[in-house]
Amino acid sequence: MRGLTIVIMLFTVILCSPLYAQKADDPKMNQFITNLMSKMTLEEKIGQLNLPAAGDIITGQAASSDIGKKITEGKVGGLFNIKSVSKIRNFQKVAVEGSRLKIPLLFGMDVIHGYQTVFPIPLGLSCSWDMKLIEQSARIAAQEASADGICWTFSPMVDISRDPRWGRMSEGSGEDPYLGSQIAKAMVKGYQSDDLGKNNTIMACVKHFALYGAIEAGRDYNTVDMSRIRMYNEYFPPYKAAVEAGAGSVMSSFNEIDGIPATANKWLMTDVLRKQWGFTGFVVTDYTAIKEMTDHGLGDLQEVSGQSLRAGVDMDMVADGFLTTLTKSLAEGKVTKAQIDLACRRILEAKYKLGLFEDPYRYCDDHRAQTEIFTSENREIARSIAAQSVVLLKNDNEILPLKNKGTIALIGPLADNKENMTGTWSVAAEFSKSVSLLTGLKSAIGNDASILVARGTNIVNDSILDSRISIFGKPTYRDNRSQAAMIAEAVEVAKKSDVIVAALGEASEMSGESSSRSDINLPENQKELLKALLAIGKPVVMVLFTGRPLSLTWENENVPAILNVWFSGTEAGNAIADVLLGKVNPSGKLTATFPQNVGQIPLYYNHKNTGRPLPEGAWFQKFRSNYLDVSNEPLYPFGYGLSYTKFEYGDLKLSSSQVKGNQAITASITLTNSGKYDGSEVVQLYIRDLVGSVTRPVKELKGFQKIALKAGESKTVTFTITPEELKFYNSDLKYDWEPGEFAIMVGGNSKDVKSAKINWIK
């Protein structure tokens, strides 16, 4: 029972079923927490609002550590970024056996795209357009994390972003609010399942609320300024979807909104999140966000802490603002007891819903830790999901798949680089267990002699930049030879091959938090290597590792085949080999637009028209909205992705072109696999509201289906459209639809669509 008897003796009203514990209006939960809070001192209530990092604590030191002393004094509500059952059990023991009221702790971690079994980065996952796979990835992450003591994850990140300079674009699902909303729901369901009381589920934390992906200049932690109509139509939907899916917690963002940082923004945290959306969980700040508001210019730590509590924030991550100032603020009348009590209650409710009062050690099962983490089954699923996230950007002359393998020259700094396979925020991963591309190809081909290897160049040539993209303090491996010597070696190796596979792109930490880039081209030293390889005259396939859309205009013009593999996770090498060799036909579709150059940013498919739009098919006309030096078109549009086979779309057929009221219509199109391979195609539905009371986007994603077809097979794909798909927030922020003419579009990406018009009256 490991200390459970003590908890049961103290709290006789604990007994409840896990399913019942998830209900916000659970009378047993309410009574239990009311009874508990009646015993709590003011300091203990404030202590529940404090979330420090655990630090590097050796097993057995928990009680004697500074954190341990605070836990004993009732000054800690939870800890984060500590892993392993033994360490977590020790800290939980301090809380439930050493503190006065024996209140258990929450244990959180950044489980962003897998735990030890790492899946593709979220941007890559989104390119699968497969909600079942995405939910499965979160379910496995929850299974593994909970087996290692974790009960709370700071995920999903659902920020919409249209600026690939921002490194954290890698952690989200791209630029579209509809797709982002579907993914947000799938992730929450995967983490929390239908019962938070089970010990293999963990509580989700939706972040970053709100608008973090719209920061100016793509520079992390920067300012956001936008209209409310844009918030509601374009940026809020994924947060709202995650809340409606039952997410237990929400994290405030660093940026300001309407001149007030989100962490002190009452309109955002109370009016929108709780009153409009009905959120009943708790809000935690991002790392030191309360303290950082002093640099925003809102006042000293006491002032900003009070503002944050009054706004509706419940838990302070790391800043110690609540812990050190709220008692004084209460005495001075700057906050109220009711505000402190409400925040405390929300934290206790989360612990109750997780079943921690029933069994504080429910996540501390040594057997689960030994048998449910990084299993062969989980790795096989990760391999399959990774292959589905790969996007084929170009494939001239059908170089891929590598049919007649011959001798492969595997060239590049990412060819045999385990540390960079999992991408950013893979904090629980053991990099040594990741599968590099070289290892994956060797395993698939079974003949080491048919693969020749050369590094060719470092990831970057700038040693200062290299130090800034170290992987959690571990510098990325560098070859100290000259660039010329490495390229010369690579060229000699490549000359002996039949095909060249160039493994190029970013280091994993060139994207992610605090990894903004003003230049989103392939590093110049890698481009120099690529030019040398192309000059040999052999077929070249570029395998691109990236955490963001890159500007690949030169590469697209000169490299015959480009396979974007993002950062594919633990099984990266095996999954990429599966695609290169044709075991898996790529079906991934981009969820973020690739620009021709950085000057086009922000560039996204669902933009508004101007009063001087460029005529269709034109590049430049004077006194129109365009550039002198580049077309308005993206390099690769939203929804784009090739296959080894060919898909043909028939004519779009609507069940009616005149619709009234709440009627539904169907849009149907025949999809044919006219190529030589079996494959899957993501068929996408877009709608344009041609006349509105406010300006409307040129098209908006409103549905999609992933269709698998055998070679030569055809299928009619049908979408049902109702007035719900026509709704938007107008200038009064009323969510409704307006009658008029609409364009219905269906196709394989946002650019190449078949279109028909309807007239819909109320």
N, C-alpha and C positions, 0 to 999 in steps of 0.2 A: 504493500500500500504506500510505502515511501513517503510518509508524512501526511498522507491523505486523512488519517484519523483525526489529526489536529484540526484540519479545516472543517471536517464534518461536525465535530463537537462544537466548534464556534458558531457555525452557520447551519442551524437545523432546518432552515427553509430552503436549502439548496436544491432539493430533489426536483428534477424536471426532465422531460425527454429532450434530446438534442433538437429534434424537429421543432418542438414548441419554443425552444430557446431562441430560434431565429426570428420570431415574430416581434416586431417593434412594440406591439400593444400587449405583450405577454404580462398578465397580472402577477404571475409568480415572480417573474424577473423584476418587475417594478417594486413589488413588496420587499423582495430580497435586498435590492439596492437601497431602498429607502431605509430599511433597518440597518444596513451596513453604514450608510452615511450618517445616521444618527449617532453612531459611535465614533465618527472621525473628527479629529481636530481640524482647524483651519489649515494648519501646516500639512497635515496628511492629505487633505483634499487638493491642495496646491501641488503636493508631491506627485499625485497621479497625473498631473498635466506636464510632467517633465520627462523628456525623452533624450537621454544622453547616449553617446556611443560607448560601447563596452570597453574598447581598447584591447590591447593584446594581453589578455589575461591567461596565464598558465593554469591548467586544471588544478584545483586545490587552493588557488589564491583568491577566489571570489570573495570570501568573507572578510579577508584582511585588506582588500584593495580599497581605494578611495570610493569607488562606486559601491562596493559592498557595504561600506559604512553608511552611505546615503540610503541604500535600500533598507538597511536595518532601521534607520530613522524615519522611514516612510516618505522619502523625498524623491522616489523614482517610480514612474508608472510603467516604463518599458525600456528595453535596450535594443540597439540595432547593430548590424554588421558583426555579430558574433555567431559562429557556427560550431557544430559538433554537439552531440547529445550530452557528452560528459560536461562540457563547459556550461551549457545551458541549464542542465540539471543542477549544477552547483549554484548558479545564480538564483534559480527558482527556489532552491532550498533555503537560501538566505532570506528570500522574501516571505515564504510561507511558514518558515520555522523560526526566523530570527527577528521579524518585525512585529510590532504590537498587534496589528489587526490581521496579519498573515495574508495580505492581498497579493495574489500572483501577478507576475509581470507579463507584459507582451514582449515577444521577441520578433523583430522585423529584420528584413534584409532586402537588398536590391536583387531580387530574383526576376530579371528582366526578360530573358529569352532562354529559360532553362536554368537548372541548378548545376549539377555536375554533368549531366547529359545536356549539352548546349545545342540549342536549335539556331537557325539563322537569325541574324539581327531582326528586330521587328519590321524594319523597312523591307527586308528580304522576305520575311514571312508573309507580309501583306501582298507580295507579288504572286503568291500562289492563288489568290482569290478563292481560297477554299476554307470556308468557315469551320468545317468539321476538323480539318487538319490543324487549324490555328487553335481551336478549342482543345484538341488533343495535346498540343504542345504545352498549353497552360496546365492541363490536367496532370501531365507527367511531371512538370516543374513543381506543382503543388505536392504531388506524391513524394518526390524526392526531398524537397525542402522540409516538408512536415516530418519525414523520417529522420531528419537530422536536427530536429528541435525547433524549426522555424514555424511560426503560426501566422505570419503577416508579411506580405510582399509589397514593395513600393512600385507597383505595376498594376494595370497597364498605363503607359504614357500615351495619351490620345490627342496630343496637340497637333492640330493641322498646321502644316508648314509648306510654304511656296518658295522658300529661299534656301537652296542647297549650300550656301556659305555657312549656314548654321549647322554645327557639328551634330547637334542632338536630333536632327532630322533622321538619323540612323535608328533612333529609339522609337519612332512613331510609324504611322501607317500611310504617310504621304500627304497628298494635297486635297483629297476629296472628302467632304463631310458625310456623304451617304455611305461610302465604303468604310470610312473610318468609324462610323457608328456601328456597322455590322461587326467589325473586328473588335470594337470595344466590348460589345455584348458577349461575343464569343470568348474573349479573354477572361472576363469576369466570371462567366459560367464555368470555364475551365478551372480557374483557381478555387472558386467557392462551391462549385457543384450545387446541389439542392439542399445541402445540410452542413452548415458551418460547425455543427456539433461533432462531426466525425473527425477523427484524428488524422485523416489523410487529405483534409481540405485546409486551405489557408485563406485569410482575409485579404481581399484586394484593396489597393489604394490607388484611386484614379488621380493622375497627375498630367500636367501641372495646371491647376485651376487658378487663372485661366489665361488663354491667349498667348502663352509663352512662345509658341511657334511663329508668332508674327513680330518678333523683335526687330528693331531697326538695324539695317546694315548686316543682318545675319550674325551679329556679334552677341555672344552669350551674355545673359543677365541684363541685356539692354532694355531700353524703353519700348513700350507698345502704346500706340495711339490709334484708335479706330472708332467708327460710328457704331452705335448700338444695333442698327439694322444689319450691319455686317457681322457683328458678334453673333446675333441670333440666327442668321441664315447660313453663315459659312464656318464659324469657329465653335459655337456652343454645342451643335448637335452630338458630337461624340461623347462629350462629358455627360450630357443629359441621358444619352443612351446607356452609358455605364451606370449611372445612378438608377435608372429605371430597371436595369438588370439586377439590382440589389447590392451594388458595391458597398462594402462596410465602412470604407473610409475614403477621404479625399485629401489630397495634398495641395497646399497653396503654392502659387508660383512666385518667382522673384520679381517679376516685372510690375510696373504700375498700370493702372487702368483708370482713365478719367482723372489722372493726376494723383491717384492714391494707390500705393503699393497694394497688391492683391491681399497680402497678409494682414492689412488693416482696412480692407475695403468691405464695409458693412453691406453695401448694396449687392456686392458679389456673393459674399458668404452667407448672408441672411436672406435678403430679399429674393435673389435669384435661386441660389442653391436649396434653401430650406423652404421658403414660402411658395415659390413658383414651381419648383421641381419636387418638393416633398421629401428631400433627403433627411434621413433620421440617424445616420451614422455620425462619426466624429471627423473633425478636420485637424490635420497635423500640418505644421509648417514644413517647408523645405529646410535644408541644412542651414542653420544660423539666420534664417530669413527675418526673424524678429529683430535681432541685433543689427542686421544690415540696413534696416529702415532708418537708423540714425544717419547713415551716409546718404540716404535719399533726402534727408533734411527734414524729418518729421519730429525730431526731438531726441532726448536722451533715452537710455534703456528703459527707465520706468515709464516714460511717456508712451513709447512705441509698444511696450508690453501691454499697457492698459488699452491702447487703441486696438490692438490685435484681439484681446479678449472680448472687448465690446463689439467688435465686428462679427464675432462668431467663431473664432479659432479656438480649438480645444486643447491642443497639445503643442508644446514648444520643443522643436528638435534642436538640441545642442546649445542654443543661445543662453540658457539659464535665466532668461528674462522673467518668466512667470515665477520661477522658484525664488528669485532674489528680490523681486519688486512688488508682487501682488499684495503681500501683507501690508506693506506701507501704503500702497494705493487704496486699499480697502479702508484703512484708517483715515485717509485723507478724503474719502468720498469720491475717488476717481473711478473706482469700479464698485460693483455691488456684490454682496454675498450670493445673491441669486445667480449672478453671472458665473461666479466661481463654481457654485453647486451644479449648475447646468453642464458646464464643461466636464466636471468630475464625473457626473452621472453618465455622460456619453462614453467616457473611457471605460467605466465599470461595466456598462452595457455590452461593449465590445468583448470584454473578457468573459462575460457571462455567456454571450452567444457562441464564443469559441469553446465553451465548456471548461474553462480554466478553473472556475470555482469548484466545479464538480470533481475535477482531477487536474491539479496544477502540472502534473507530470505526463499528461496524455500525449505530448509530443516527444517524450524522452524514452523511446523504446529502442534498446540496443539491438534487438533482433531486426527491427525494421531498418535501422541504420546500416546494418551489415548486409541486408538482402534486397533492399528496394532502391538502392542508389546506383546509378551508372550500370544498370543491368544490360545484358546483351539484347534483350527485347527492346528496351528503351533506345538503345543505340541504333537498332535496325529501323525503328520508327523515325528517329532523328535523321537517319540517312535518306529515308523515303521523302520526308518533308523537305529536306534540304534540296533534293533534286527537283521537287515541284516549285521551288522558289527561284530557280535559275531562269534568267531571261536571255533568249537568243536575240541579239541585236542586229546581227548581219551574218549572212552565210552565202556569199557569192560562189557560184559554181558547185554548190553542194559539197563544200569541203568537209563539212560535218554531216553525219557522224563519221568518224575515222573508220571507214569501211575496210580498206586494205591497210592495216596498221603499219606494216613495214617498220622502219626505225624512226622513233620519235625523239626529237631533240627538245627536251624540257628545259627552257631557259628562263631565268628571271629571279629576282630576290624573293619572290613568294612561291617558288617552286617546291622548296623543302623547308618550310618555315612553320612549325607547329604553333608557336606562340601567337601568330597572327590569324589563325584559322577561325577562332571563335568570335572575334570582333569585340567591340567595347562592352563594358558592363557584364562581363562573364566572371563575376567575382568569386564564385565557388568552383570554377573550373580548374582542373589540373592540366596545364598546358601540355605536359609530357604525354598525356593520353590522347591528345588530339591527333587526327589523321591528316598528314600533309598530302598535297597533291601528288608528290612523288610516290609516297607510300601507297596511295590509292591506285595509281596507275600500275605500279608493280604488282599489286595484289590482283588487279583485274586482268592484266596481260599474262602474268605468270612467267615472264621471261625478262629478267633484269637486263640482259644483253641488248634488248631491243629498245631500251630507253637510255639516251645519253643526256647528261646533266651538266649545266654550267650556270653559275650565279648571274654573270653578265653585268651586274651593277648593284649598288645598294638601293634601298627603297628611296632614300633621298641622299643627295650629295652634301647637304648642309649639316655639319656636325652639330650646330646649335639647334636647328630644327629637330634633328634626330634625338637630342636629349629631351626635347619637349614632348615627344611622342612615345616615351618609354611606357612599357606595359606594367602598370601598377608598381613603378619603381625599378623595374628590370629593363635596362636599356635594350633596344632592339639590336640584334646582332649586326655588326658591321664588318665588312671585309676591308682591310687596310691597304689593299693594292690600289693602284691608280685606276681611274675609270677606263683609260685607254687599254690597259693590260687586261682588265676583266672583259671588255667588249671583244678584244682580239681573241681571247680564249673562247668566248661564246660563239663567235663567228666560225672558228675552226671546228668546234663541236657540231654546229648546225649544218655545216657543209657535208657532214657524213650521214645526214638524216634524210628521210623521205618527206617528213612534215615537221614543222616547228610549232611547238606550243609555248607561247610566251606568257608566263605567269607574272602579271604586272598589276600596279594599282597602288592603293594606299596601305599604310600600316594600319592596324586595327585602331590605334589611338589617334589617328588623324581625323577620326570622326568620333562623336560622342560628346560628353560634357566638356566644356572649356576647350573645344577643338574646332573653333571656327576658322575658315580659310577664306582669304580674299581672292585667291587664285585657285580655281577648281579644275585646272588642267592636270593631265598626267604629269608627274614630276619630270622636269626637263632631262635629267640624266636617263630616265627610263625611256623617254621618247628617242633619245640619241641611240640607245640600244636597239629599240624597235626599228629605227631607220636602217641600222646596220644589218639587222636580220632580214628585212624586206629586200635589201639590195642583193642578197644571195640568189634570189629567184625561186626559192622553195615556197610551197604553200605555208601560210602563217595563220595560226589561230591565236587570237589574244584572249586569254582567260583573265577577266578583269575582277579584281577584288576591290570593293569600295563600300563605304558607308553612306554615300550620298550620290545624287546625280553628278556626273562630271561633264566637263566640256570636251567632247571627243570629235570635234569637227575634222581635224586632220586625220585622226585614226579611222574615222568612218570613210573618208575619201581614199585611204591607202591600204588599210588592212582588210583582207578578204573575208575574214570571219571573226566576230566578236561575241564572246559568251560572258555575260555579266553574272557573276556568282555571288556578289555581295560579300558577306562573311558568313559562311554556311554552317558554322558550328563544329561540334566535336567530330562529326563524321564528314567534314568538308571534303577531304581527299577522295573518299569512296564515292560520295554523291556526285562530285564533279566528274570523276572517271566514268560513272554510270551514264552521264549525259554525253561526254565526249565520245564514248565508244558505242553509243546508240542503245544501250540497255534501257535507258529512259529517254523518251522524246520530250524535249523541253516544252512547257506549256505556260510558263510564267509570263505575266503581263505587268508592265510598269505601273506603279501607283504614284509616281512623281515624274514630272516632265523633265527631260534632259534638254538644256538650252544649247544653242550653238556657241555662245560665249557668255561670260559673266555679265556683260553689259545688258543682256536681255532680262536679267532677274529683277523683280519677280516675274516668272513666266508660268502660267497654269492654264489648263484647258477651259475652265468654267469662268472665264473673264467676262466683263461687260463689254458691250459695243461702245464705240465713241460716236459722236455726231459726224465724224469724218472717217468712217471705216475704209480700209483698203479693199477695193473690189476683189472678188474671189479670183485667185490665180495670179494676181499682180504682185510684184515685189515692191516697186516704188512708184509713187505718184506725188508730185509736188502738192503741198497743202493738204496732204492726207496723213493719218497717224501711222508713221513708219520711220525706219532708220535710213540714213544715207548709205551705210556700209554693210548692212546685213538684212535679210528678210525678217519678217515678223514670225516666221514659222519656227517651231522647235526643231532640234535635231531628231529627237524621238518623242512622240506625243504620249500623253497619258493613255494608259490602256494598251500600249504597243508591246508586241512580242511575237517573234517568229516561231515556226515549228519546222521540224525536218520534213513534214508533209505539207500539202497545200489545202487550204480551206477556201471554198467558194460560197458566196452568199447570193441567194436568189433575190427576187423582188420582195419588198416589204408589203404585206397585206394587212389591212385593218378591217376589223369586223364591221365598223361603221365610221363614216367621216363626219356624221352629224350626231352629237351626243347631248343629252339633257340631264341635268341634276345629278343624282347619285348613281346613275347607270355606270356599268363597267364596259370597257371594250377590250378586245384582244388585238395584239400586234404579233403577227406570225411571219417567220422567214425560214426558208429551207437552207440548211447548212449541209454542204457536201465535202467530204474528204476526197479530193481528187488526186491526192498524191500516192506515194508508194508505201507509206508507213501508217500504222495505227497512231492516233494522236488525240489530244484534247484541246478544245478551243474555248476560250472565255468569251461568250456572246454577251455584248453589252447594250443596254437600253438607255438612251438619252432622250430628254424632253427639253424643248425650248418654249417658253411662254412668250409669244411674239408681241403681245401688247399687254402692258400692265400699268397699274397706278404708280409703280416705281420701276426703275430700270431693272431688267432681269438678265441673267447670264445668257451667253450665246448657246449654251447647252449645259445640262446637269445630268449626271448619272442617277438613274432611278431604279435600276435593276441589273442583274447579271446572272448568267447560268454557265457552269462549266460542263461542256458536252464532250463525251468521249465517243469517237467514231472509228470504226475499222476502215482500212484503206478501201476506197470505193463506196463507202456507206453514206447515205443521206438521212437527215432527220429534220422534221419541222420543229422549230423552236418557237414557243409561244409565251408571251408576256401578257399578264392581265393588268390593265391600267384603270385606276379609279380616281376620283377627285383627291384622294389622299396624296397621290403622287404629284398633284398640281399645287399643293399648299406651300405658302411661304409667309414670312413675317413682313407686313407692310410698314409704312412709315409710322403707324401708331403702335407697332409691335404686336399687331393682331395676327394670329396664325390662321389663315384661311386661303381659299382659292378664288380666283376671279374668272368670270366667263370670257370667252374670246377664242382666238385662233392659236393652235399649238402645233409645233413640229415634233413628230415622233421619229426617232432615229435609232437604228440598230446596226451594229457592226462589230468588227474585231478590235477596234481601238477608237479613241475619241475623234480621230480625223477621218478615217475611212468608214463611212456609214451609208446605209440606204435610208431614205427619208420619205415621209408622207405627212400630209397635214390633216388636222381635224378641227372642227368648230364645236366648242363645248359651251352650252348655255346653262344657266342656273334655273 
